[in-house]
Amino acid sequence: MLTVVPLTLTAARRHVHQHHSHLERPQGGLCAVGVADDGQLACVAILSLPRARLLNGKAAEVIRVASDGTRHAASMCLAAI
């Protein structure tokens, strides 16, 4: 059963490093959320300030989502963040 879990940015970056298909772990971030499948972390999403300077302070953007392939984990992660 999938459940939303809070994460530190350090734990989220570690998961991205292990499971993201082609990008390195991000440098910054505001917060992170994860989805666990029966207690095992399956997916993470990291939220950060936007790169577009005009939007800075007015919006936030998801800079990474990394999943181990568990069905619906990425969608649940994005909905939670």
C-alpha positions as CSV (number, residue, x, y, z in Angstrom):
1,M,0.0,0.0,0.0
2,L,1.4,3.4,-1.0
3,T,1.7,6.1,1.7
4,V,3.1,9.6,1.7
5,V,6.1,10.1,4.0
6,P,8.0,13.3,5.0
7,L,11.7,13.4,3.9
8,T,14.7,15.5,4.5
9,L,16.4,17.0,1.5
10,T,19.4,14.8,2.1
11,A,17.4,11.6,2.0
12,A,15.6,12.8,-1.1
13,R,18.9,13.7,-2.9
14,R,20.3,10.3,-2.0
15,H,17.2,8.6,-3.6
16,V,17.5,10.8,-6.7
17,H,21.2,9.8,-7.0
18,Q,20.2,6.1,-6.9
19,H,17.1,6.1,-9.0
20,H,16.9,9.0,-11.4
21,S,17.5,7.9,-15.0
22,H,19.8,10.7,-16.3
23,L,20.1,13.7,-14.0
24,E,22.3,14.3,-11.0
25,R,21.0,15.1,-7.6
26,P,19.9,18.8,-7.3
27,Q,22.0,21.3,-5.3
28,G,19.1,23.2,-3.6
29,G,15.6,22.7,-2.5
30,L,12.9,23.9,-0.3
31,C,11.3,20.7,0.8
32,A,10.8,17.1,-0.2
33,V,8.2,14.4,0.1
34,G,8.3,10.7,-0.5
35,V,6.0,7.8,-1.2
36,A,6.7,4.5,0.5
37,D,5.4,1.1,-0.6
38,D,5.0,-1.2,2.4
39,G,7.6,0.8,4.3
40,Q,10.2,0.9,1.5
41,L,10.8,4.3,-0.1
42,A,9.6,4.1,-3.8
43,C,9.5,7.7,-5.0
44,V,10.6,11.2,-4.0
45,A,9.8,14.8,-5.3
46,I,11.9,17.8,-4.5
47,L,10.4,21.3,-4.5
48,S,12.6,24.4,-5.1
49,L,12.5,28.1,-6.2
50,P,12.0,28.6,-9.9
51,R,15.0,29.3,-12.1
52,A,13.1,32.1,-13.9
53,R,14.0,35.2,-11.9
54,L,10.7,36.9,-12.7
55,L,8.8,34.1,-10.8
56,N,11.1,34.1,-7.8
57,G,9.0,34.6,-4.7
58,K,5.8,34.1,-6.5
59,A,5.9,30.4,-7.3
60,A,7.8,27.1,-6.7
61,E,8.7,24.3,-9.0
62,V,9.3,20.6,-8.7
63,I,12.9,20.1,-9.7
64,R,13.2,16.3,-9.4
65,V,11.0,13.3,-9.3
66,A,12.7,10.0,-9.0
67,S,11.0,6.6,-8.7
68,D,12.0,3.0,-8.5
69,G,9.2,2.1,-11.0
70,T,6.4,1.5,-8.5
71,R,3.1,2.0,-10.2
72,H,1.4,5.3,-9.3
73,A,4.1,6.4,-6.9
74,A,5.2,9.4,-9.0
75,S,1.6,10.7,-9.4
76,M,1.0,10.3,-5.6
77,C,4.3,12.2,-4.9
78,L,3.4,15.1,-7.2
79,A,-0.1,15.3,-5.7
80,A,1.4,15.4,-2.2
81,I,3.9,18.2,-2.8
